[in-house]
Amino acid sequence: MKIRPDVCRAILLTSLGWLVIDVIILFYTLDNSAVQTRNVLRGERLTLEKVDAAAPPSAQVEKQQHKEEHVDPETEEALNKLLAGTSFDTNGPGSNGEGVNIDPSKDAEMKEMFKQNQFNLMASNIISVNRTLPDYRSSKCKTNTDSISVKELPSVSIIIVFHNEAWTTLLRGLYSIIYRSPRSLLEEIILIDDFSDRAHLKKPLDLFLQRLPVPVHIVHLPERSGLIRARLAGSDIAKGKVLLFLDAHIEIVNVLLHQLLM
């Protein structure tokens, strides 16, 4: 069966037309990428914001500018008791990532506390929640970080899901995020309480979060939902351009956000 000449011409012209369009789109895309790359290279070098590493004293947690409308005296008392046994000293126990020594006479108590969260809770309670950490980055990693302009990086919402988390591990994670992240990148921290039943994770924690110097939101789920659905609940209310999901018992190092966003 022969194809008529006019049909062949139509097919050929259509193919050539699409080819020309594809080439134009390709050149436009490549040119746009090159411009963006040049802009990044010409941009200011990353200047890390000087974040105050000094945390507030134990019972004098830094308050936001707004005043609390009403504080339940029992909640205030419970929070003060929790903070009284919490170290906020940057040079306190565990500074620079070092371990701590526990008196052998407390061995039985340490083992009993271990059962609560399946880690050495006594050691965690001794270690400062605002301790310093060594910089484990490679030299190449540090060089790459210095080549990025902070203005080029999007804002981040950090979402943390927890269930019956220990007090000091949760605070240590929050403090490492707050005091080691440039405020221009940190849109907010969102805590999702996956139906915890421990008293310190209810009203005392809510009151403590109101006094932090960055936006921190907490959602107490009405039933146990599991990690994925709890994270989805956090993503539904997040405002940042990038969502970063972290565990509750973590510590971040300086410029972590920059490198994750590169």
C-alpha positions as CSV (number, residue, x, y, z in Angstrom):
1,M,0.0,0.0,0.0
2,K,1.5,3.3,-1.1
3,I,1.2,6.5,1.0
4,R,0.1,9.5,-1.0
5,P,2.7,12.3,-1.4
6,D,0.6,14.9,0.3
7,V,0.2,12.7,3.4
8,C,4.0,12.2,3.5
9,R,4.6,15.9,3.3
10,A,2.1,16.5,6.1
11,I,3.8,14.0,8.4
12,L,7.2,15.4,7.6
13,L,6.2,19.0,8.2
14,T,4.5,18.1,11.5
15,S,7.6,16.2,12.7
16,L,9.9,19.1,11.8
17,G,7.6,21.5,13.5
18,W,7.6,19.6,16.8
19,L,11.4,19.2,16.5
20,V,11.9,22.9,16.2
21,I,9.6,23.5,19.2
22,D,11.6,20.9,21.3
23,V,14.9,22.6,20.4
24,I,13.6,26.0,21.4
25,I,12.3,24.7,24.7
26,L,15.6,22.9,25.3
27,F,17.7,26.0,24.7
28,Y,15.4,28.1,26.8
29,T,15.7,25.7,29.7
30,L,19.5,25.4,29.5
31,D,19.9,29.2,29.3
32,N,17.7,29.7,32.3
33,S,19.7,27.1,34.4
34,A,22.9,28.8,33.4
35,V,21.6,32.2,34.5
36,Q,20.5,30.8,37.9
37,T,23.8,29.1,38.4
38,R,25.7,32.3,37.7
39,N,23.5,34.2,40.1
40,V,24.2,31.7,42.8
41,L,28.0,31.9,42.2
42,R,27.9,35.7,42.2
43,G,25.7,35.8,45.4
44,E,27.0,36.6,48.7
45,R,28.9,33.8,50.5
46,L,27.0,32.1,53.2
47,T,27.2,34.2,56.4
48,L,26.0,32.1,59.3
49,E,23.8,34.1,61.6
50,K,25.3,34.4,65.0
51,V,22.9,32.5,67.1
52,D,23.0,33.0,70.8
53,A,24.3,29.7,72.2
54,A,23.6,30.7,75.8
55,A,20.4,29.2,77.0
56,P,18.3,30.7,79.8
57,P,18.7,29.6,83.4
58,S,16.8,26.5,84.4
59,A,13.6,28.2,85.8
60,Q,13.9,31.4,83.7
61,V,13.2,30.1,80.3
62,E,13.3,32.9,77.7
63,K,9.8,34.3,77.0
64,Q,8.4,35.6,73.8
65,Q,7.3,39.2,73.6
66,H,3.7,38.3,74.1
67,K,2.4,37.9,77.6
68,E,0.7,34.7,78.7
69,E,-3.0,35.3,79.2
70,H,-3.3,32.9,82.1
71,V,-0.9,30.4,83.7
72,D,-2.3,27.6,85.8
73,P,-0.3,27.6,89.1
74,E,-0.2,23.8,89.2
75,T,1.2,23.7,85.7
76,E,3.7,26.4,86.5
77,E,4.9,24.5,89.6
78,A,5.2,21.2,87.6
79,L,7.2,23.0,84.9
80,N,9.5,24.6,87.5
81,K,10.2,21.2,89.1
82,L,11.1,19.8,85.7
83,L,13.4,22.7,84.9
84,A,15.0,22.7,88.3
85,G,16.6,19.3,87.5
86,T,17.6,20.3,84.0
87,S,21.0,21.7,83.0
88,F,21.1,24.5,80.4
89,D,24.8,25.2,80.7
90,T,26.7,25.0,77.3
91,N,29.8,24.0,79.2
92,G,27.9,21.7,81.5
93,P,28.0,17.9,81.7
94,G,28.3,16.3,78.2
95,S,29.8,19.4,76.6
96,N,31.6,18.8,73.3
97,G,29.7,15.5,72.9
98,E,31.5,13.8,75.8
99,G,29.9,11.2,78.1
100,V,29.2,11.5,81.8
101,N,30.1,9.4,84.8
102,I,27.4,7.9,87.0
103,D,28.1,7.0,90.6
104,P,28.1,3.2,90.9
105,S,25.8,3.5,93.9
106,K,23.1,4.6,91.5
107,D,23.4,1.6,89.3
108,A,20.1,0.0,90.4
109,E,18.2,3.3,89.9
110,M,19.9,3.7,86.5
111,K,18.7,0.3,85.3
112,E,15.2,1.0,86.6
113,M,15.1,4.3,84.7
114,F,16.3,2.5,81.6
115,K,13.0,0.7,81.4
116,Q,11.1,3.9,80.7
117,N,12.5,4.7,77.3
118,Q,15.0,1.9,76.7
119,F,18.1,4.1,76.9
120,N,20.2,5.6,79.7
121,L,17.7,8.1,81.0
122,M,19.8,9.0,84.0
123,A,22.7,10.0,81.8
124,S,20.4,12.0,79.6
125,N,19.0,13.9,82.6
126,I,22.6,14.7,83.7
127,I,23.7,16.0,80.3
128,S,23.0,19.6,79.5
129,V,20.2,20.1,77.1
130,N,22.2,22.9,75.5
131,R,25.6,21.3,75.3
132,T,28.2,22.0,72.7
133,L,28.9,19.4,70.0
134,P,32.1,18.9,67.8
135,D,31.9,19.7,64.1
136,Y,32.1,16.3,62.4
137,R,31.9,17.7,58.8
138,S,34.6,16.9,56.3
139,S,36.7,19.8,54.8
140,K,34.9,19.3,51.5
141,C,31.5,19.6,53.2
142,K,32.6,22.8,54.9
143,T,33.8,24.3,51.6
144,N,30.6,23.4,49.8
145,T,28.6,25.1,52.5
146,D,30.5,28.3,52.2
147,S,29.7,28.6,48.5
148,I,25.9,28.9,49.0
149,S,24.2,32.2,49.6
150,V,21.7,32.0,52.5
151,K,19.3,34.1,50.5
152,E,19.0,31.3,48.0
153,L,17.8,28.8,50.5
154,P,14.1,28.3,51.3
155,S,12.4,28.4,54.7
156,V,12.0,25.1,56.6
157,S,9.3,23.7,58.8
158,I,10.7,21.0,61.1
159,I,8.2,18.4,62.1
160,I,8.9,16.1,65.1
161,V,6.6,13.2,66.1
162,F,6.9,11.8,69.6
163,H,5.2,9.4,72.0
164,N,6.1,9.3,75.7
165,E,9.4,10.9,75.0
166,A,11.8,11.7,77.8
167,W,11.8,15.3,78.9
168,T,15.5,16.0,78.5
169,T,15.9,14.3,75.2
170,L,13.0,16.3,73.7
171,L,14.4,19.6,75.1
172,R,17.9,18.8,73.9
173,G,16.6,18.3,70.3
174,L,14.6,21.5,70.5
175,Y,17.5,23.5,71.8
176,S,19.9,22.1,69.2
177,I,17.5,23.2,66.4
178,I,16.8,26.6,67.8
179,Y,20.4,27.6,68.7
180,R,22.1,26.1,65.7
181,S,19.8,27.2,62.9
182,P,19.7,30.6,61.3
183,R,16.4,32.2,62.1
184,S,15.9,33.2,58.5
185,L,15.7,29.5,57.5
186,L,13.7,28.2,60.5
187,E,10.1,28.9,59.7
188,E,8.7,26.9,62.6
189,I,9.0,23.8,64.7
190,I,5.9,21.5,64.8
191,L,5.6,18.9,67.5
192,I,3.1,16.1,67.0
193,D,2.3,14.3,70.3
194,D,1.1,10.9,69.2
195,F,-1.2,10.3,72.2
196,S,1.4,10.4,75.0
197,D,0.1,9.6,78.5
198,R,3.0,11.1,80.5
199,A,2.2,14.2,82.5
200,H,5.3,16.2,81.5
201,L,4.3,16.1,77.9
202,K,0.9,17.8,78.5
203,K,0.4,21.2,80.1
204,P,4.0,21.7,81.4
205,L,5.4,21.1,77.9
206,D,2.8,23.4,76.3
207,L,3.7,26.2,78.8
208,F,7.4,25.7,78.1
209,L,7.0,25.9,74.3
210,Q,5.2,29.3,74.7
211,R,8.4,30.7,76.1
212,L,10.8,29.7,73.4
213,P,12.2,32.4,71.0
214,V,11.0,30.8,67.8
215,P,7.5,29.7,66.6
216,V,6.8,26.2,68.1
217,H,3.4,24.6,67.6
218,I,2.2,21.4,69.3
219,V,-0.6,19.1,68.3
220,H,-1.9,16.5,70.8
221,L,-3.5,13.8,68.8
222,P,-6.7,12.3,70.3
223,E,-5.7,8.8,69.6
224,R,-2.6,6.8,68.6
225,S,-2.0,7.3,64.9
226,G,1.5,6.0,64.1
227,L,4.5,7.7,62.7
228,I,3.2,8.3,59.1
229,R,-0.2,9.6,59.9
230,A,1.3,11.8,62.7
231,R,3.8,13.3,60.2
232,L,1.0,13.9,57.8
233,A,-0.9,15.8,60.5
234,G,2.2,18.0,60.9
235,S,2.6,18.6,57.2
236,D,-1.0,19.7,56.9
237,I,-0.3,22.8,59.1
238,A,3.3,23.5,58.0
239,K,4.1,26.9,56.4
240,G,7.7,26.4,55.3
241,K,8.7,25.7,51.7
242,V,10.6,22.6,52.8
243,L,9.5,20.1,55.3
244,L,12.1,18.4,57.5
245,F,11.0,15.4,59.6
246,L,13.2,14.6,62.6
247,D,13.0,12.1,65.4
248,A,12.4,13.5,68.9
249,H,15.7,12.2,70.4
250,I,18.2,13.9,68.1
251,E,20.7,16.7,68.2
252,I,21.7,18.7,65.1
253,V,25.0,20.4,64.5
254,N,25.7,23.8,63.1
255,V,24.7,24.6,59.5
256,L,22.8,21.3,59.2
257,L,19.9,23.1,57.5
258,H,22.2,24.7,55.0
259,Q,23.6,21.4,53.8
260,L,20.3,19.7,53.6
261,L,19.0,22.5,51.5
262,M,21.9,22.7,49.1
